[in-house]
């Protein structure tokens, strides 16, 4: 059998995504959402396991001895409605198996995921989001509006120069789950990862779940990264407004280059604000205070409940914001270690 490896890679990536979501939802008691994810995995699991069993020339180092037992255990746990066991099986067996397949494929194949046409399309979508953000709100000064409409758009349209970005300290690489992660410059000659190098969907969903609150009308997210945490939050709260502040234009451009077909940029409830010096965010948060319990929730002038959510790896690279610092009382202690 000659497997379409690129197709298998994409199917397996979405399978890992569904598995990770199922595990997170089971662990947090959201069983209805977890079972929806389980249902989404059935066909993909069969497709992937069949490919590995039949194409032994390509998957020569992947053991197939445990596949039958693993699938039978999953079926039995599902039938008996033992969701604690099912979560364990998905977490410790299925995820491990399918991530091993991704790593095997990546060790054998060279995938080029930068598509210039897709880059232009994503840039266009991001510019549309930025324009809508400017036109809809009145809390931006004329200077900020000019920066968005003229300077920002011109810089977004510049072609990516990998050599320049590498010299700056950026690096794009595959995670073990097949999604992209990014390491970005941080200080002199250093860089930090903005997302996990493993199961990035699991990491991002856990973060989004820690932010999600059904009483919140609007989320302010500090730090865009590769957008995974924003996407997970937008799925948890599809009817809520989500405003993301990002201080690094290169991060936004790299996202447009490597995110592929991103639905995130076309979602009506998600807005992206390029805020190089964090002054726009500073004005937005002026006069607000963290609420009891350390959760930064406040009431807007329009009477809406607003929550501040911080993607800490991204914020570490930003110029800083006094109001955000106030929501991170542990920051100095952590960074002094």
C-alpha positions in Angstrom: 0.0 0.0 0.0 1.3 3.5 -0.9 -0.1 5.9 1.6 -0.7 9.6 0.9 1.5 10.7 3.7 0.6 14.4 3.6 -3.1 13.5 3.8 -2.4 11.1 6.7 -0.4 13.8 8.5 -3.3 16.3 8.3 -5.9 13.7 9.4 -3.7 12.6 12.2 -3.1 16.2 13.3 -6.9 16.8 13.6 -7.2 13.5 15.4 -4.6 14.6 18.0 -6.6 17.9 18.3 -9.8 16.0 19.0 -8.1 13.6 21.4 -6.6 16.5 23.4 -9.9 18.4 23.6 -11.7 15.2 24.7 -9.2 14.6 27.5 -9.3 18.3 28.7 -13.1 18.3 28.7 -13.3 15.0 30.5 -10.9 16.2 33.2 -12.9 19.4 33.8 -16.3 17.6 33.9 -17.5 19.0 30.6 -18.7 15.5 29.5 -21.1 16.7 26.7 -18.2 18.5 24.9 -15.8 15.6 25.6 -18.2 13.1 24.0 -18.6 15.3 20.9 -14.8 15.2 20.5 -14.8 11.4 21.1 -17.3 11.0 18.3 -15.1 13.1 16.0 -12.2 10.7 16.5 -13.8 7.4 15.4 -13.3 7.6 11.7 -9.8 9.2 12.0 -8.6 6.5 14.4 -9.6 3.8 12.0 -8.0 5.6 9.0 -4.7 6.2 10.8 -4.4 2.7 12.3 -5.3 1.0 9.0 -2.6 3.1 7.2 0.1 2.1 9.8 -0.9 -1.6 9.6 -1.0 -1.7 5.8 2.0 0.4 4.9 4.8 -1.4 6.8 7.5 -0.1 4.4 7.0 3.4 5.5 6.0 2.8 9.1 8.6 0.2 9.7 9.6 1.5 13.2 6.0 1.9 14.5 4.9 -1.2 16.5 1.4 -2.4 15.6 1.2 -5.1 18.3 -0.8 -2.9 20.7 -3.3 -1.4 18.2 -5.9 -4.1 18.6 -5.8 -4.1 22.4 -5.8 -0.3 22.5 -8.9 0.0 20.2 -10.8 -2.7 22.1 -10.1 -0.9 25.4 -11.4 2.4 24.0 -14.6 0.7 22.6 -15.3 -1.1 25.9 -14.7 2.1 28.0 -17.1 4.0 25.7 -19.8 1.3 25.9 -19.6 1.1 29.6 -19.6 4.9 29.9 -16.5 4.8 32.1 -15.3 8.3 31.2 -12.5 8.4 33.7 -11.0 5.3 32.1 -11.7 6.6 28.6 -9.9 9.9 29.4 -6.9 7.9 30.7 -6.9 5.7 27.5 -7.0 8.7 25.3 -4.4 10.5 27.3 -1.9 7.8 27.9 -2.4 5.4 25.0 -4.1 7.0 22.0 -2.3 10.3 22.2 1.0 8.6 22.7 0.5 6.4 19.7 -0.7 9.1 17.2 1.9 11.6 18.3 4.5 8.9 17.7 3.2 8.6 14.1 3.5 12.3 13.6 7.1 12.3 14.8 7.8 9.4 12.5 6.4 11.2 9.5 8.3 14.4 10.4 11.5 12.4 10.6 11.0 11.0 7.1 9.3 13.8 5.2 10.1 17.4 4.4 6.9 19.5 4.4 6.9 23.1 3.2 4.1 24.9 5.0 4.8 28.4 3.7 2.3 29.2 0.9 2.9 32.8 -0.4 -0.7 33.0 -1.7 -2.1 31.8 1.6 0.1 34.3 3.4 -1.4 37.2 1.3 -4.9 35.9 1.9 -4.3 35.7 5.7 -2.7 39.2 5.7 -5.8 40.5 3.9 -8.1 38.9 6.5 -6.0 40.3 9.4 -6.0 43.8 7.9 -9.8 43.6 7.6 -10.1 42.6 11.3 -7.8 45.6 12.2 -9.8 48.0 10.1 -13.1 46.8 11.6 -11.6 47.2 15.1 -10.6 50.8 14.4 -13.9 51.7 12.8 -16.1 50.2 15.5 -14.4 51.6 18.6 -13.8 55.2 19.5 -11.2 54.7 22.2 -8.3 55.0 19.8 -6.5 58.4 19.3 -6.0 59.8 15.8 -2.3 58.8 16.0 -3.2 55.2 16.9 -5.7 55.1 14.0 -3.1 56.4 11.6 -0.6 53.8 12.8 -3.1 51.0 12.3 -4.3 52.1 8.9 -1.1 53.2 7.2 2.1 52.1 8.9 0.8 48.8 10.1 -0.8 47.8 6.8 2.4 48.6 4.9 4.5 46.5 7.2 2.1 43.6 7.1 2.4 43.5 3.4 6.2 43.2 3.3 7.4 39.9 2.1 8.8 37.6 4.8 12.6 37.3 4.8 13.5 34.1 6.7 17.2 35.1 7.0 16.3 38.4 8.7 13.8 36.7 11.1 16.3 34.0 12.0 18.9 36.7 12.8 16.4 38.4 15.0 16.0 35.1 16.9 12.7 33.7 15.5 12.3 30.0 14.8 9.3 28.1 13.5 9.2 24.3 14.1 6.8 21.4 14.2 5.5 20.1 17.5 5.2 16.4 18.1 1.5 16.8 17.4 2.1 18.3 13.9 1.1 21.8 14.7 3.6 24.7 14.5 5.2 26.3 17.5 7.4 29.4 17.7 10.5 30.5 19.6 11.0 34.2 19.7 13.8 36.6 20.7 13.9 37.5 24.3 16.7 39.7 25.5 20.3 39.6 24.3 21.0 36.4 22.3 18.2 34.5 23.9 14.8 33.2 22.8 11.7 31.6 24.5 9.0 29.4 23.3 5.5 30.9 23.0 3.8 27.5 23.0 4.4 23.9 23.9 6.6 21.8 21.7 4.3 18.9 22.3 0.5 18.8 22.5 -0.1 22.4 21.9 -3.9 22.1 21.6 -4.0 20.6 25.1 -1.9 23.3 26.5 -3.9 26.1 24.9 -7.3 24.6 25.8 -6.3 24.3 29.4 -5.3 28.0 29.4 -8.5 29.0 27.7 -10.6 27.0 30.2 -8.9 28.8 33.1 -10.0 32.1 31.5 -13.5 31.1 30.5 -16.4 32.5 32.6 -20.0 32.5 31.3 -20.7 35.8 33.0 -18.0 37.6 31.0 -19.1 39.7 28.0 -15.7 40.7 26.7 -12.3 39.2 27.0 -9.1 41.2 26.7 -6.3 38.8 25.8 -2.7 40.1 26.1 -0.4 38.3 23.6 -1.3 36.5 20.4 1.5 34.1 19.8 0.4 31.5 17.2 -3.2 32.1 18.2 -3.9 28.7 19.7 -5.2 30.0 23.0 -7.3 32.7 21.3 -8.8 30.1 19.0 -9.7 27.8 21.9 -11.2 30.7 23.9 -13.3 31.7 20.8 -14.7 28.2 20.6 -15.6 28.2 24.3 -17.2 31.7 24.0 -18.4 32.0 20.4 -20.8 34.8 21.2 -18.4 36.9 23.3 -16.2 39.7 22.1 -12.4 38.8 22.2 -9.9 41.6 21.8 -6.2 40.5 21.5 -3.3 42.9 22.0 0.0 42.0 20.4 3.1 44.1 20.5 5.3 42.3 17.9 4.4 42.7 14.3 6.7 39.9 13.3 4.7 37.5 15.4 1.5 38.5 13.6 3.2 38.1 10.2 4.6 34.7 11.1 1.2 33.6 12.2 -0.2 34.6 8.8 2.6 32.7 7.1 2.3 29.4 9.0 -1.2 29.1 10.4 -2.5 27.7 7.1 -6.3 28.0 6.7 -7.2 30.0 9.7 -10.8 30.5 10.6 -9.8 32.6 13.5 -9.1 35.7 11.3 -12.6 35.6 9.9 -14.5 35.1 13.2 -16.8 38.1 13.9 -16.1 38.1 17.6 -12.3 38.2 17.5 -10.3 41.4 17.0 -6.6 41.8 16.9 -4.9 45.0 18.0 -1.2 45.7 17.1 0.0 47.7 20.1 3.8 48.1 19.8 4.3 50.1 23.0 1.2 48.8 24.9 -0.1 52.3 25.1 -3.5 51.4 23.6 -3.9 48.7 26.2 -2.8 51.0 28.9 -5.5 53.5 28.0 -8.1 50.7 27.8 -7.3 49.5 31.3 -6.8 53.0 32.8 -8.6 53.2 36.2 -9.4 49.5 36.5 -8.3 47.3 39.4 -8.0 43.5 39.8 -11.0 42.1 41.5 -11.1 39.9 44.6 -9.4 36.5 44.2 -6.8 37.9 41.8 -9.0 37.6 38.7 -8.9 40.8 36.7 -12.6 41.4 36.0 -14.1 44.8 35.7 -17.2 46.6 34.4 -16.8 48.6 31.2 -18.4 52.1 30.6 -21.0 50.3 28.6 -21.9 48.1 31.6 -20.3 44.9 30.2 -18.3 42.5 32.3 -14.7 42.5 31.0 -12.0 40.0 31.9 -8.2 40.5 31.4 -6.4 37.3 30.2 -2.7 37.2 29.9 -0.6 34.9 27.7 2.4 35.1 29.8 5.1 34.0 27.3 4.0 36.7 24.9 3.7 39.3 27.7 7.3 38.7 28.8 8.4 39.9 25.4 6.3 43.0 25.4 7.2 46.5 26.6 5.0 46.0 29.7 1.8 47.6 30.9 1.3 48.9 34.5 -2.3 47.6 34.6 -1.3 44.1 33.4 1.6 44.0 35.9 -0.9 44.7 38.7 -2.7 41.5 37.6 0.6 39.5 38.0 1.7 40.0 41.6 3.9 37.0 41.3 5.8 38.2 38.2 8.9 39.7 39.9 9.3 36.7 42.1 9.1 34.3 39.2 11.4 36.2 37.0 14.1 36.7 39.7 14.6 33.0 40.1 
